[in-house]
Amino acid sequence: MVRDSGSPDQNQQMTGAQALVRSLEEIGVTDIFGMPGGAILPFYDPLLASEKIRHVLVRHEQGAGHAAEGYAMATGRVGVCVATSGPGATNLVTAIGDAHMDSVPMVAITGQVGSTAIGTDAFQEADIVGSTMPFVKHSFLVTSPDEVPSRVAEAFHLASTGRPGPVLIDFTKDAQVGETEFHWPPRMDLPGYSLPGKPNQRRIAQAAEAIASAERPVFYLGGGLSRAGVPVEQLEELVQLVGAPFTTTLTALDVLPTDHPLNLGMPGMHGTVAAVGALQRADLIITLGARFDDRVTGKPDTFARHAAVIHVDIDPAEISKIRAADIPIVGDLKDVVPALTTACREQFAVEPRAEIDQWLTEVAHIRATYPTDWTDTDDGLLQPQEVITHLDKAADKDTIWVTGVGQHQMWAAHYLHFNQPRSWLTSAGAGTMGYGVPAAMGAKEACPDRPVWLIDGDGCFQMTNQELATCTLNNIPIKVAIINNSSLGMVRQWQTLFYGERYSNTDLHTGAGTERIPDFAKLAEAYGAVGLRCERLEDVDDVIAQANAINDRPVVIDFIVSADAQVWPMVAAGVSNDEIQHARGMSPCGRRSETMSEKHTLSVLVENKPGVLTRVSALFTRRGFNIHSLAVGPTEHEDISRITVIADAEGPAMEQVTKQLNKLVNVIKIVELDPDTSVGRELYLIKVRADDSNRTAVLQIVDLFRAHVVDVSPTSVVIESVGSESKVKALLDALAPHGVKEIVQSGAVAISRGPRSITDQLKEK
């Protein structure tokens, strides 16, 4: 961050305040957000003369902090905010805490009472250094003008390197008005601060070995990839090489294109069923820049119980903090991602990889079976999810999307599409209501040529909407879509689900059938913005088009939506991710009760004697079991056959059948195969309509699923597919639009996998 301008007049006599302005210029700061006050006035005086720094006067100091965050997230550069002492400084605390939780590079500059008055309860005195210490990378108190250049250089270095984060510099008034000789570049003195070196090559090689042997790998991609500035091309190269599906956390939705075929979406409390299910079923989780926070893991001891973990992070404190890492890698993701790609390519060349086609088919089936969707409410009002899908379709590809916090945030995460990095800004770790308007303002100030849309809630919007005045006066034309359900929506959803629909203090009286206090359209006009309202689905596209056509001032659209719309999928707080519900009361992978009928696979070795098959099958039919499949085939011994039976039964009932089978004279051995430790396959012959109009499309599907065409006629083809039930189900779903005429299937067979898990192999090493 520190640069040597090479100017001949680097050593000059000036005040500490002038040195502060000059230091910011030398660092390369071009925009700051702030509000003056008594203790910071000495700084504001020389700032007026700066030709390099544009100051945006906010209407509340919290707005300055969030604007600096938005600026930083949109550019990757350090955002800067300024406030005076006392309440001015404490008003920055929420934004500083927010930046800390989401690893946003930010420098907060505050004024302080004179050094001799500190500790005397002077007017507007507050210990802002002590107040912010728990959630900054560092806080400086500057009491001498001679310290100014060094502390500024150190603050920007700390904020922008390693794991990014906020740094506070508190300047006493005498440090600003005192005289000093300005030197640049200054000497930095940070003896306790060190950055990680190149990633450990032995760990990288171990990771590549684990990836090569994994049968159910999943990438768990976090916001650290965005903060590190990992190029999309490098990350995509690694994902494509490994071929594993990936999930993206709330802060990482834009690290790869949304429409990437391996993208499962967001994991966690309101994640997709596919993302949550894949992590729960994985045997290897490749974690890049994520931190296993509670909103992702649910109940930690039930999270991905069968998976080994590769955890890459620049902050060693995050590794094994929540989930023990089998392969920990400390390093900058800009170094680790290409190194891991190279190591995987070398490993794959040395020995064959484990087969993951069945895993990809299983995941694709889950995604197809449980898409993220919504059911319209009965009140006839606009559906918020539909509004967001229309906003998405009408937006330019380079749009920067910003959200507040709550239901609208989750709907935006599910229904928006991202095509490039630094297109998604949201408050994730802290969940700060009021983040949206100032963060959008900061992003638009940073990227004036990119459209900036804020999707906000009626509750969030009321916390910081005064910054619309800032936007209007400073020519920052953001666009705001208020998802107005007239309530604190997420709180209301919890009251619906967990508090017996007792809606205590969540009605905001802003939407349908209320007094509309305030009237958001009129409020926007009062701030010099354009105010629009939309209440009917047939008007949505026209209103959005009006907003997109206005680029000389802010625009606010008040979308009146249903208060009964809810965010799904959902994992309730404090329970296992296995209990995810894709709609209210509907769980695709909830825990089964001990008496619930389950599918069992038995491998029965029998002597080749007449009547054995009849006696074995009779034990199942007499008890009314639903037999899915029964297959008989030879084994490696010519006088022994294997009967594979797949049947539905309650646990105790299956135990009784197994005991009865053991009593049969001709039965040699019985093994119940666990789906997690066995491989099952079945042969299907599928006749599909295929003529000149669709034959090419059918053959493309055949190639995609690695099936085979075994017969061709002018009007149809017969396809042979060998695989798991889920793979064939996905194939049939793809062929269905073309017309499936006939299906013939053999009985399924299964065999146990190798005895060692990846975790066991790693422990041995």
C-alpha positions as a printed Julia matrix, in Angstrom:
765×3 Matrix{Float64}:
   0.0     0.0     0.0
   2.83    2.41    0.81
   4.32    3.96   -2.29
   7.25    6.26   -2.9
   6.14    9.07   -5.17
   9.7    10.16   -5.78
   8.82   13.83   -5.28
  11.8    16.08   -4.41
   9.85   17.91   -1.67
   9.11   14.92    0.54
  10.47   16.56    3.69
   8.22   19.52    4.53
   7.12   21.31    7.67
   3.37   21.01    8.26
   0.73   20.3    10.88
  -0.26   16.78   11.87
  -3.6    17.31   10.12
  -1.83   18.3     6.91
   0.42   15.28    7.31
  -2.67   13.08    7.62
  -4.14   14.43    4.37
  -0.78   14.11    2.64
  -0.31   10.54    3.91
  -3.72    9.51    2.59
  -2.84   11.01   -0.79
   0.48    9.16   -0.86
  -1.25    5.88    0.03
  -3.51    6.38   -3.0
  -6.8     7.22   -1.31
  -9.22    8.95   -3.69
 -12.55    8.74   -1.82
 -13.51    8.96    1.84
 -16.87    9.06    3.61
 -17.33   11.05    6.76
 -18.84   13.8     8.91
 -16.85   16.58   10.62
 -16.99   17.56   14.28
 -14.94   19.49   16.79
 -12.18   16.96   17.46
 -11.57   16.19   13.78
 -11.93   19.74   12.4
  -8.16   20.31   12.1
  -8.12   17.46    9.56
 -11.11   18.75    7.59
  -9.5    22.15    7.0
  -6.55   20.98    4.82
  -8.76   18.27    3.3
 -10.7    21.05    1.58
  -7.6    21.92   -0.44
  -6.86   18.34   -1.56
  -7.17   17.8    -5.31
  -6.75   14.02   -5.01
  -9.32   13.08   -2.38
 -13.07   13.4    -2.82
 -14.95   13.58    0.48
 -18.58   12.41    0.61
 -20.49   14.07    3.44
 -22.82   11.48    4.97
 -25.87   12.09    7.14
 -24.88    9.63    9.88
 -21.49    8.21   10.82
 -22.76    4.62   10.58
 -23.5     5.41    6.95
 -19.87    6.46    6.47
 -18.67    3.13    7.81
 -20.97    1.01    5.65
 -20.18    3.16    2.61
 -16.48    2.48    3.17
 -17.33   -1.24    3.34
 -19.27   -1.07    0.07
 -16.42    0.81   -1.57
 -13.91   -1.8    -0.41
 -15.98   -4.81   -1.44
 -16.66   -3.4    -4.9
 -13.0    -2.59   -5.59
 -10.79   -4.67   -3.3
  -9.18   -1.43   -2.12
  -9.23   -0.15    1.44
 -12.36    1.85    2.26
 -11.95    4.95    4.43
 -14.41    6.6     6.83
 -13.98    9.58    9.15
 -15.8    10.77   12.28
 -15.25   13.03   15.22
 -14.78   11.99   18.84
 -17.37   10.67   21.3
 -20.73    9.85   19.7
 -19.31   10.42   16.22
 -16.73    7.71   16.8
 -19.11    5.33   18.58
 -21.56    5.63   15.68
 -18.89    3.9    13.57
 -18.73    0.9    15.88
 -21.47   -1.12   14.15
 -19.83   -0.72   10.74
 -16.4    -1.56   12.15
 -17.82   -4.72   13.74
 -19.51   -5.61   10.46
 -16.26   -5.19    8.52
 -14.47   -7.37   11.06
 -16.96  -10.22   10.73
 -16.79  -10.21    6.92
 -13.03   -9.48    6.58
 -13.49   -6.17    4.77
 -10.39   -3.9     4.45
 -11.28   -0.59    6.04
  -9.54    2.24    7.87
 -11.61    4.3    10.29
 -10.18    7.7    11.21
 -11.52    9.4    14.33
 -10.78   12.6    16.14
 -10.08   12.56   19.88
  -9.9    15.15   22.62
  -6.49   16.58   23.42
  -4.05   14.1    24.92
  -3.94   15.91   28.27
  -7.76   15.68   28.54
  -7.96   11.93   27.95
  -9.41   10.21   30.99
 -11.02   13.35   32.42
 -14.49   12.75   30.93
 -13.99   15.75   28.67
 -16.75   16.88   26.32
 -17.33   14.25   23.62
 -14.6    12.01   24.99
 -14.98    8.27   24.42
 -12.39    5.5    24.56
 -12.9     4.43   20.96
  -9.6     2.52   20.91
 -10.72    0.37   23.82
 -14.27    0.12   22.51
 -13.21   -1.29   19.15
 -10.31   -3.46   20.28
 -12.32   -6.75   20.22
 -13.22   -6.44   16.55
 -10.43   -4.66   14.7
  -7.13   -5.92   13.4
  -5.59   -3.08   15.38
  -6.47    0.29   16.93
  -3.95    3.14   17.09
  -4.04    6.16   19.4
  -1.91    8.94   17.87
  -0.87   11.69   20.29
   2.07   13.24   18.39
   2.13   14.74   14.89
   5.45   12.98   14.28
   3.64    9.6    14.37
   1.09   10.43   11.7
   2.75    9.11    8.49
   3.94    5.88   10.11
   0.61    5.09   11.74
  -1.29    5.75    8.52
   1.05    3.53    6.51
   0.82    0.79    9.14
  -2.97    1.0     9.29
  -3.37    0.56    5.55
  -0.83   -2.26    5.49
  -2.66   -4.09    8.27
  -6.1    -3.55    6.74
  -5.15   -4.77    3.27
  -2.77   -7.68    3.91
  -3.22  -11.15    5.35
  -6.83  -11.61    6.34
  -8.29   -8.17    5.54
 -10.14   -6.25    8.19
 -10.81   -2.89    9.83
  -8.14   -0.75   11.5
  -8.91    2.33   13.57
  -6.65    5.38   13.97
  -7.69    7.78   16.73
  -5.96   11.2    16.39
  -5.92   13.49   19.39
  -6.55   17.12   18.62
  -3.03   18.17   19.61
  -1.59   15.53   17.27
  -3.49   17.25   14.46
  -2.59   20.85   15.24
   1.02   20.26   16.26
   3.89   20.84   13.81
   6.0    18.07   12.26
   8.4    17.5     9.4
   6.69   15.25    6.87
   8.7    12.28    5.56
   7.44    9.77    2.98
   7.65    6.86    2.76
   7.8     6.36    6.51
   9.29    3.48    8.44
   6.7     0.95    9.57
   7.18   -0.78   12.92
   4.95   -3.86   13.21
   7.14   -6.43   14.99
   4.26   -8.73   15.96
   2.69   -8.85   12.53
   3.82  -11.42    9.98
   2.28  -12.78    6.82
   2.18  -16.45    5.85
   4.76  -17.57    3.35
   4.25  -19.89    0.43
   1.92  -22.83    1.16
   3.45  -26.02    2.53
   4.12  -28.25   -0.49
   3.81  -31.45    1.52
   0.32  -30.43    2.6
  -0.56  -29.48   -0.98
   0.56  -32.93   -2.15
  -1.49  -34.6     0.61
  -4.51  -32.62   -0.46
  -4.07  -33.73   -4.06
  -3.81  -37.37   -2.95
  -6.97  -37.06   -0.89
  -8.82  -35.48   -3.8
  -7.67  -38.23   -6.14
  -8.98  -40.97   -3.85
 -12.26  -39.27   -2.89
 -15.46  -40.75   -4.26
 -17.78  -38.01   -2.99
 -15.77  -34.76   -2.97
 -17.36  -31.31   -2.56
 -15.81  -27.85   -2.77
 -16.86  -25.53    0.06
 -16.01  -22.06   -1.28
 -15.99  -19.05    1.04
 -15.63  -15.3     0.95
 -11.88  -15.58    1.45
 -11.6   -16.29   -2.28
 -13.13  -12.9    -3.04
 -11.07  -11.1    -0.41
  -7.89  -12.69   -1.79
  -8.78  -11.66   -5.33
  -8.37  -15.16   -6.76
  -8.97  -14.86  -10.52
 -12.12  -16.63  -11.73
 -10.09  -18.44  -14.38
  -7.76  -20.0   -11.79
 -10.56  -21.11   -9.5
 -12.61  -22.47  -12.38
  -9.59  -24.39  -13.66
  -9.25  -26.16  -10.3
 -12.96  -26.94  -10.06
 -13.1   -28.25  -13.62
 -10.0   -30.36  -13.15
 -11.32  -32.01  -10.01
 -14.83  -32.19  -11.45
 -16.47  -32.0    -8.02
 -19.63  -30.03   -7.27
 -19.19  -26.82   -5.29
 -21.13  -24.82   -2.75
 -20.65  -21.1    -2.16
 -21.24  -19.38    1.15
 -23.29  -16.2     1.49
 -20.15  -14.07    1.0
 -18.93  -16.09   -2.0
 -21.94  -16.22   -4.31
 -20.07  -14.3    -7.02
 -16.71  -16.11   -6.99
 -17.85  -18.31   -9.9
 -20.74  -17.82  -12.34
 -24.09  -18.8   -10.86
 -24.97  -20.91  -13.9
 -21.85  -23.08  -13.65
 -23.06  -26.69  -14.05
 -21.28  -27.83  -10.86
 -22.73  -25.05   -8.71
 -25.02  -26.39   -5.97
 -25.73  -22.97   -4.48
 -25.5   -21.76   -0.92
 -25.17  -24.18    2.02
 -26.45  -23.76    5.54
 -29.55  -22.64    7.4
 -31.28  -21.29    4.29
 -29.11  -23.09    1.75
 -30.26  -25.28   -1.11
 -31.15  -28.9    -0.44
 -28.46  -29.93   -2.94
 -25.71  -27.92   -1.21
 -26.66  -29.04    2.3
 -27.2   -32.64    1.21
 -23.93  -32.85   -0.71
 -21.9   -31.62    2.27
 -23.67  -34.06    4.58
 -22.98  -37.0     2.23
 -19.46  -36.04    1.18
 -16.38  -38.1     1.94
 -14.09  -35.12    1.33
 -14.74  -31.39    1.77
 -12.27  -29.07    0.03
 -12.62  -25.84    2.0
 -11.23  -22.69    0.41
 -11.53  -19.46    2.39
 -14.52  -20.5     4.51
 -14.76  -20.79    8.27
 -17.44  -23.4     9.15
 -19.63  -20.82   10.87
 -22.79  -21.92   12.65
 -25.11  -20.8     9.85
 -23.38  -23.33    7.56
 -22.75  -26.27    9.88
 -25.9   -26.3    11.97
 -25.15  -28.57   14.9
 -21.37  -28.94   14.46
 -21.02  -32.53   15.7
 -23.53  -33.71   13.09
 -22.03  -31.79   10.17
 -20.57  -33.93    7.35
 -19.78  -36.78    9.72
 -18.26  -39.04    7.06
 -16.04  -36.43    5.45
 -12.35  -35.72    5.67
 -11.57  -32.0     5.52
  -9.0   -30.03    3.56
  -9.06  -26.51    5.04
  -7.22  -23.65    3.33
  -7.18  -20.24    5.02
  -4.77  -17.34    5.37
  -5.73  -17.02    9.05
  -4.35  -19.98   11.03
  -6.78  -19.21   13.86
  -9.69  -20.29   11.66
  -8.29  -23.72   10.84
  -9.74  -26.43   13.11
 -11.56  -23.76   15.16
 -14.95  -25.37   14.54
 -14.22  -28.49   12.49
 -10.93  -30.35   12.81
  -8.99  -30.25    9.57
  -7.42  -33.48    8.32
  -5.21  -31.48    5.94
  -4.66  -27.9     7.17
  -3.09  -25.47    4.72
  -2.2   -21.95    5.84
  -1.59  -19.59    2.96
  -2.82  -16.94    0.58
  -5.47  -18.43   -1.69
  -3.88  -16.65   -4.65
  -0.91  -18.95   -4.07
  -2.76  -22.07   -2.91
  -5.33  -22.37   -5.7
  -2.83  -22.61   -8.6
  -0.5   -24.76   -6.5
  -3.32  -27.19   -5.74
  -4.31  -27.26   -9.4
  -0.77  -28.21  -10.4
  -0.53  -30.84   -7.66
  -3.86  -32.41   -8.64
  -2.89  -32.55  -12.3
   0.38  -34.28  -11.39
  -1.37  -36.69   -9.01
  -4.03  -37.61  -11.57
  -1.29  -38.37  -14.09
   0.49  -40.74  -11.7
  -2.44  -42.97  -10.76
  -6.09  -43.31  -11.76
  -8.62  -41.24   -9.84
 -11.5   -42.69   -7.89
 -14.72  -42.84   -9.89
 -17.05  -39.93   -9.05
 -19.67  -40.3   -11.81
 -22.13  -41.97   -9.47
 -21.66  -39.13   -6.98
 -22.27  -36.49   -9.64
 -25.4   -38.32  -10.71
 -26.64  -38.52   -7.13
 -26.07  -34.82   -6.57
 -27.72  -33.93   -9.89
 -30.73  -36.0    -8.9
 -31.05  -34.19   -5.56
 -30.81  -30.84   -7.31
 -33.44  -31.82   -9.87
 -35.76  -33.28   -7.24
 -35.53  -30.38   -4.78
 -35.09  -27.14   -6.72
 -35.27  -23.89   -4.79
 -38.76  -22.65   -5.52
 -41.73  -21.04   -3.82
 -45.47  -21.5    -3.4
 -47.65  -18.43   -3.84
 -49.41  -17.17   -0.74
 -53.22  -16.99   -0.62
 -53.57  -13.23   -0.12
 -53.19  -12.26   -3.78
 -50.26   -9.92   -3.11
 -46.98   -9.84   -4.97
 -44.59  -12.66   -4.17
 -41.16  -11.28   -3.14
 -39.32  -14.12   -4.84
 -41.01  -13.28   -8.13
 -40.12   -9.62   -7.82
 -36.46  -10.54   -7.37
 -36.46  -12.87  -10.39
 -37.85  -10.01  -12.52
 -35.2    -7.62  -11.18
 -32.56  -10.18  -12.06
 -33.79  -10.71  -15.61
 -33.9    -6.96  -16.31
 -30.42   -6.21  -14.95
 -27.2    -5.74  -16.89
 -24.65   -8.51  -16.44
 -22.21   -6.19  -14.69
 -24.76   -5.05  -12.09
 -23.56   -4.81   -8.5
 -26.19   -6.23   -6.15
 -26.43   -5.09   -2.54
 -28.85   -6.28    0.14
 -29.94   -5.51    3.63
 -30.44   -8.33    6.11
 -33.38  -10.67    6.5
 -35.77  -12.56    4.25
 -35.07  -10.38    1.22
 -31.36  -11.12    1.64
 -31.95  -14.88    1.47
 -34.32  -14.61   -1.49
 -31.76  -12.48   -3.31
 -29.06  -15.06   -2.56
 -31.2   -17.77   -4.15
 -32.69  -16.01   -7.17
 -30.05  -13.56   -8.41
 -27.45  -14.58  -10.97
 -23.83  -13.41  -10.88
 -21.45  -13.34  -13.81
 -18.34  -11.66  -12.42
 -16.57  -11.13   -9.1
 -17.31   -8.19   -6.81
 -20.96   -8.17   -7.85
 -22.52   -9.15   -4.49
 -22.38   -7.08   -1.31
 -24.18   -8.14    1.85
 -23.73   -8.15    5.6
 -23.21  -11.82    6.42
 -21.41  -12.42    9.7
 -22.89   -9.54   11.69
 -26.22   -9.42    9.86
 -26.47   -5.64   10.16
 -29.84   -4.11    9.36
 -29.26   -0.71    7.76
 -26.21   -1.9     5.84
 -27.86   -1.62    2.43
 -28.31    2.04    1.45
 -24.85    3.28    2.51
 -23.09    0.15    1.2
 -24.77    0.62   -2.18
 -23.72    4.28   -2.07
 -20.11    3.3    -1.45
 -20.17    0.74   -4.26
 -21.6     3.23   -6.74
 -19.05    5.87   -5.72
 -16.34    3.29   -6.37
 -17.79    1.99   -9.65
 -19.79    4.83  -11.26
 -20.04    3.01  -14.6
 -21.67   -0.12  -13.16
 -25.38   -0.26  -12.26
 -25.92   -0.69   -8.51
 -29.17   -2.21   -7.29
 -30.03   -2.48   -3.61
 -32.63   -5.05   -2.58
 -33.73   -3.94    0.88
 -36.43   -4.66    3.41
 -38.86   -2.1     4.75
 -37.28   -2.55    8.19
 -33.67   -2.24    7.05
 -34.4     0.71    4.78
 -35.76    2.81    7.63
 -32.49    2.54    9.57
 -30.21    4.38    7.13
 -32.42    5.81    4.38
 -31.2     9.33    5.21
 -28.2     8.53    3.03
 -30.5     9.01    0.02
 -29.86   12.71    0.6
 -26.13   12.02    0.35
 -26.66   10.11   -2.9
 -28.81   12.84   -4.44
 -26.47   15.69   -3.56
 -23.33   13.83   -4.63
 -24.69   12.42   -7.91
 -24.62    8.79   -6.74
 -27.62    7.3    -8.58
 -28.25    4.01   -6.81
 -31.46    2.06   -7.41
 -33.41    0.64   -4.47
 -36.02   -2.13   -4.52
 -37.83   -2.23   -1.18
 -39.37   -5.65   -0.58
 -42.12   -4.21    1.57
 -43.91   -6.92    3.53
 -44.87   -4.4     6.23
 -42.98   -6.31    8.89
 -39.68   -7.47   10.29
 -40.02  -10.43    7.96
 -37.46  -12.92    9.24
 -38.47  -12.31   12.83
 -42.11  -12.79   11.81
 -41.22  -16.07   10.08
 -39.67  -17.38   13.3
 -42.74  -16.25   15.22
 -44.86  -18.19   12.73
 -42.79  -21.36   12.99
 -41.64  -21.4    16.61
 -43.83  -19.02   18.62
 -47.33  -20.1    17.75
 -47.96  -17.23   15.29
 -47.84  -14.68   18.1
 -46.6   -11.61   16.24
 -45.09   -9.53   19.0
 -43.85   -6.15   17.75
 -43.02   -7.1    14.18
 -45.69   -5.13   12.23
 -44.17   -1.98   10.72
 -47.38   -0.56    9.15
 -45.7     0.26    5.84
 -47.38   -2.11    3.39
 -50.67   -3.57    2.19
 -53.74   -2.56    4.16
 -51.84   -0.3     6.57
 -51.37    3.42    7.19
 -48.12    3.28    5.18
 -46.08    5.24    7.66
 -43.79    6.2     6.11
 -44.89    6.28    2.5
 -41.62    5.18    0.87
 -42.41    6.68   -2.53
 -43.09   10.09   -0.98
 -40.05    9.75    1.28
 -37.86    9.15   -1.77
 -39.23   12.25   -3.45
 -38.52   14.26   -0.29
 -34.88   13.24   -0.59
 -34.71   14.33   -4.23
 -34.91   10.76   -5.54
 -37.55    9.22   -7.78
 -40.22    7.32   -5.86
 -42.19    4.51   -7.53
 -44.63    1.93   -6.19
 -45.65   -1.47   -7.57
 -48.48   -3.63   -6.25
 -49.45   -5.81   -9.24
 -47.49   -8.52  -11.04
 -48.49   -7.15  -14.44
 -46.78   -3.84  -13.57
 -43.49   -5.24  -12.27
 -41.52   -5.22  -15.51
 -42.69   -1.74  -16.52
 -41.77   -0.24  -13.16
 -38.33   -1.89  -13.22
 -37.79   -0.57  -16.75
 -38.63    2.94  -15.56
 -36.05    2.65  -12.79
 -33.38    1.31  -15.13
 -33.92    4.23  -17.49
 -33.2     6.85  -14.79
 -29.49    7.43  -14.21
 -29.24   11.03  -13.0
 -30.55   10.5    -9.45
 -31.46    7.7    -7.05
 -34.61    5.65   -7.66
 -36.68    3.88   -5.01
 -39.35    1.28   -5.87
 -41.77    0.29   -3.12
 -42.81   -3.29   -3.97
 -45.86   -4.18   -1.85
 -45.49   -7.92   -1.18
 -47.06  -10.58    0.99
 -46.12  -10.75    4.65
 -46.84  -14.5     4.62
 -44.08  -15.4     2.15
 -41.33  -17.37    3.84
 -37.74  -18.34    3.16
 -37.22  -22.0     2.28
 -35.25  -24.27    2.47
 -34.51  -23.94    6.17
 -32.61  -25.71    8.92
 -33.89  -24.69   12.35
 -31.29  -23.27   14.72
 -29.46  -25.82   16.85
 -30.36  -28.95   14.89
 -28.52  -31.13   12.41
 -28.38  -30.16    8.74
 -29.86  -33.61    8.12
 -33.16  -32.08    9.22
 -33.34  -29.51    6.45
 -36.86  -28.73    5.23
 -37.41  -27.7     1.63
 -40.89  -26.39    2.54
 -42.79  -26.11    5.77
 -43.14  -29.57    7.28
 -41.46  -31.24    4.29
 -38.0   -32.7     4.86
 -36.2   -34.63    2.09
 -33.43  -35.88    4.35
 -34.73  -35.68    7.86
 -33.77  -38.31   10.41
 -35.81  -41.46   10.08
 -37.51  -42.86   13.15
 -36.43  -46.29   14.27
 -39.75  -47.81   13.16
 -39.84  -46.18    9.71
 -39.6   -48.45    6.69
 -36.16  -48.27    5.08
 -34.56  -49.74    2.0
 -32.19  -52.61    2.8
 -29.71  -54.37    0.51
 -28.83  -57.96    1.41
 -26.11  -59.98   -0.26
 -26.86  -63.68    0.35
 -24.35  -66.39   -0.61
 -26.09  -69.71   -1.25
 -25.27  -73.19   -2.52
 -26.3   -73.99   -6.08
 -29.19  -76.28   -5.09
 -32.71  -76.57   -6.52
 -35.38  -74.59   -4.66
 -32.99  -72.27   -2.78
 -34.21  -69.12   -4.55
 -37.84  -70.02   -3.81
 -37.16  -70.5    -0.11
 -35.17  -67.26    0.2
 -37.75  -65.1    -1.59
 -40.59  -66.71    0.39
 -39.18  -65.37    3.64
 -39.67  -61.84    2.3
 -43.04  -62.33    0.61
 -44.63  -64.02    3.66
 -43.91  -60.87    5.69
 -45.33  -58.54    3.05
 -42.01  -56.85    2.26
 -41.9   -54.72   -0.88
 -39.06  -56.26   -2.92
 -37.54  -53.63   -5.21
 -35.11  -56.02   -6.84
 -33.96  -59.63   -6.66
 -30.98  -60.76   -8.72
 -29.13  -64.08   -8.89
 -25.66  -64.54  -10.33
 -22.52  -66.66  -10.08
 -19.58  -65.9    -7.8
 -15.89  -66.66   -7.98
 -16.8   -70.2    -6.81
 -18.7   -72.26   -9.35
 -20.82  -74.07   -6.75
 -21.88  -70.85   -4.96
 -24.29  -68.16   -6.17
 -25.07  -64.7    -4.88
 -28.62  -63.49   -4.38
 -28.92  -59.71   -4.07
 -32.2   -58.61   -2.51
 -33.29  -54.96   -2.17
 -36.42  -54.63   -0.06
 -38.31  -52.17    2.14
 -38.6   -53.15    5.8
 -38.51  -51.76    9.3
 -35.24  -52.33   11.12
 -36.48  -54.99   13.59
 -38.38  -56.85   10.85
 -35.27  -57.05    8.68
 -33.3   -58.41   11.62
 -35.87  -61.2    11.97
 -35.66  -62.09    8.29
 -31.87  -62.21    8.51
 -32.1   -64.63   11.44
 -34.51  -66.85    9.48
 -32.23  -66.81    6.43
 -29.33  -67.96    8.58
 -31.38  -71.0     9.58
 -31.73  -72.19    5.97
 -29.39  -75.07    5.29
 -28.26  -73.85    1.88
 -27.46  -70.27    3.0
 -23.72  -69.75    3.55
 -23.39  -66.07    4.45
 -25.56  -62.95    4.69
 -24.23  -59.39    4.52
 -26.37  -56.24    4.74
 -24.65  -53.64    2.62
 -24.51  -50.04    3.87
 -25.14  -47.53    1.04
 -22.2   -45.44    2.3
 -19.76  -48.36    2.12
 -21.0   -50.28   -0.91
 -21.4   -49.88   -4.65
 -24.66  -50.83   -6.35
 -25.43  -51.18  -10.05
 -28.36  -52.19  -12.24
 -28.83  -52.64  -15.97
 -31.6   -50.71  -17.72
 -32.77  -50.93  -21.33
 -34.75  -47.83  -22.31
 -36.62  -47.41  -25.59
 -37.03  -43.73  -26.48
 -38.78  -41.99  -29.36
 -36.07  -40.68  -31.69
 -36.69  -39.52  -35.23
 -35.07  -36.88  -37.4
 -36.52  -34.07  -35.28
 -34.96  -35.07  -31.96
 -32.41  -37.83  -32.55
 -29.42  -35.51  -32.11
 -30.75  -34.22  -28.77
 -31.37  -37.77  -27.53
 -27.86  -38.86  -28.49
 -26.39  -35.85  -26.66
 -28.2   -36.96  -23.51
 -26.86  -40.48  -24.0
 -23.3   -39.14  -24.22
 -23.79  -36.88  -21.2
 -24.82  -39.82  -19.01
 -22.22  -42.18  -20.53
 -24.91  -44.58  -21.63
 -24.85  -46.63  -24.86
 -27.17  -46.99  -27.84
 -27.7   -50.7   -28.58
 -30.45  -50.5   -31.2
 -31.55  -47.9   -33.72
 -34.73  -47.72  -35.78
 -36.25  -44.89  -37.84
 -38.52  -43.88  -34.95
 -36.69  -44.95  -31.79
 -33.45  -45.94  -30.12
 -32.79  -48.45  -27.37
 -30.39  -47.18  -24.71
 -28.4   -49.32  -22.32
 -27.52  -47.71  -18.98
 -25.67  -49.31  -16.11
 -25.56  -47.48  -12.82
 -27.23  -46.6    -9.59
 -30.96  -45.99   -9.28
 -30.35  -42.25   -8.86
 -28.25  -42.08  -12.03
 -30.88  -43.84  -14.11
 -33.61  -41.71  -12.55
 -31.73  -38.59  -13.67
 -31.3   -40.09  -17.16
 -35.01  -40.9   -17.39
 -35.87  -37.36  -16.27
 -33.71  -35.98  -19.08
 -35.25  -38.34  -21.67
 -38.85  -37.83  -20.55
 -39.56  -34.81  -22.8
 -38.62  -36.93  -25.84
 -41.01  -39.77  -24.97
 -39.92  -42.93  -23.13
 -41.73  -45.87  -24.73
 -40.54  -48.82  -22.68
 -38.21  -49.66  -19.78
 -36.72  -53.04  -18.9
 -34.43  -53.44  -15.9
 -32.4   -56.26  -14.43
 -32.11  -56.89  -10.75
 -29.62  -54.75   -8.87
 -26.32  -56.1    -7.61
 -24.04  -54.61   -4.98
 -20.61  -55.12   -3.49
 -18.79  -53.59   -0.54
 -16.19  -50.91   -1.12
 -12.56  -51.14   -0.06
 -12.09  -51.33    3.71
 -10.21  -48.06    4.28
 -11.72  -44.58    4.41
  -9.87  -41.46    3.31
  -9.71  -40.35    6.92
  -8.0   -43.62    7.88
  -5.5   -43.2     5.05
  -4.73  -39.65    6.13
  -4.22  -40.7     9.73
  -1.78  -43.39    8.64
   0.26  -40.76    6.8
